[in-house]
């Protein structure tokens, strides 16, 4: 589930850079949050996906 969300955010982030620069910044923040969540889960010893 988390992997799917990360992929969707990545695609929207790339689309934002091309089509909508303002929305791209917002998606970038969400992508960074998703990466931090994955790292915290890995550090805590849980499955990242």
C-alpha positions, 0 to 999 in steps of 0.5 A: 500500500505504501509503495503504491502511494509512493509511486503515485506521488512520484508520477504526480511530482514528475507531472507537476514539474512539466505541467503545473510548477505550483502543484509540483512543489506541493507534491514534492513535499508529500513525496518527501514525507512518504520517503521519511515514513518509509525510512522510519518503518525500516529503522523500526524493523517493520516491512517497508511495504 
